[in-house]
């Protein structure tokens, strides 16, 4: 039976040394005159629109009639700045086991792949292109589709069905990510939740969400494959 594996990006597949945070901070200052360095907002597991709105709320910037337009303009600027940040020298890494795992899944006749990420789509592509990983993911659901991560499994699954010509029951979908929100959205949809402790979220916090599987990393590619196929 075919399974759909949906991967988070940041801290699950790759580490980009804060490039996204720096880019969104620069864009917020230019478009909204908000100093993001003074705001304590966790970005882990959240969508880009959610992060933006939380930062603006903390900055006590009142909404106005132009905010939706400004958001769109801000994301256009964010993409430009993200490209600049990713071009700088930094500690950019692909997490251990990821290339081997993606090649294994790409060749497996019973597994199809996609993304489920809070990044807006253009940002997701920029980040993964930096590591030549975008090619593995013909479909995905992104923060640009919905600010609510709980909406993303259904969006990604529908796109995968259209692309691959395969129907998936929720239990035939696996969501792989490093944050509690990856586990929560998987459970909300009825998918298999595969948590990996490679991000800033503590193992204890992940355990509290009771994922179906919890790994320290994705290095044991055969164990990950087994979890996806169950």
Secondary structure, DSSP 8 states (H G I E B T S, - for coil): --EEEEE--BTTTEE-TTHHHHHHHHHHHHHH---GGG-----TT--HHHHHHHHHHHTT----TTHHHHHHHHHHHHHHHHHHHHHS----EE-TTHHHHHHHHHH-TTEEEEEE-SS-HHHHHHHHHTTT-GGG-S-EE-TTT-S-GGGHHHHHHHHHHHHH-----GGGEEEEESSHHHHHHHHHHT-EEEEE--SSS-HHHHHHTT-SEEES-S--HHHHHHHHH-
